[in-house]
């Protein structure tokens, strides 16, 4: 099977394979994929030092809470 060439990446994690792929991605967002996008975006910004220490703590706790509920723990 031939690998598709990546056109770009969202948050340096989520691959886009062509110009129209972003539109497809946006139209297909549901609750679960929306949460994944938000977590990816926040993680991306955090890794680049965008937030203060207090903001990082709130974001970190929020992500852990969402993931815990998602995992059923």
N, C-alpha and C positions, 0 to 999 in steps of 0.2 A: 504494500500500500504506500502510495506516495504522500509525503508530508506536505501540508499546505504551508506556503510562505506567510509569515506573520506580517500584516500591514502596520500594526502598532499595538500598544498595550495600554490598558486603563490601569492606573495606579501601579504600574510596573508589574502587574500580576495577571490581569485578565486579557487574553489575546483577542485582537481584532484581525480578521482575515481579509477584509476589503472595506471600501468606503461605506457600503450599504449595511455592513454587519452591525454597526452601532445602532442604526434604525431598527433592525431586527431585534437586537438586544433590548432596546427601550420598549418596544411593543410587546415583548414577551415577559416583562418583569412581573413577578408575583410576590407574595409576601416573603417567601423564603429567599428568593434571589435578590430582592430589595435589601433585606437584612445583610446578605453576603456582600452586596455592593457597598453599603454604608460601613460595614466593618472594614472592608478593604480600603475605602477612602480614608477613614480615620487612622487606620494603621499606617498607611502611606504618609499622611501628614505628620503623624507622631514620629515616625522614623526620620523625618526631616527637621525636627525641632520646631514645628509650627506652634505648638501649644505650651503654656506655662506649666509648671510642676503641678499646681492645683488642678488645672484643666486636664492634664494627663491622668491624674488620679480618678477624676470623675468619669472620664472616657473609659479608662481601664475597667473600673467597676461596672460600668454600664455594659460593656462588651461581655464581661464574664457573666453577668446576669442573663443577658440574651442567650449566650451560648449554653449556659446551664439549663435554661428552659428548653432550648432546642434539643439538647441531648437527653432531656427527661430526668435530670438529676435534681 
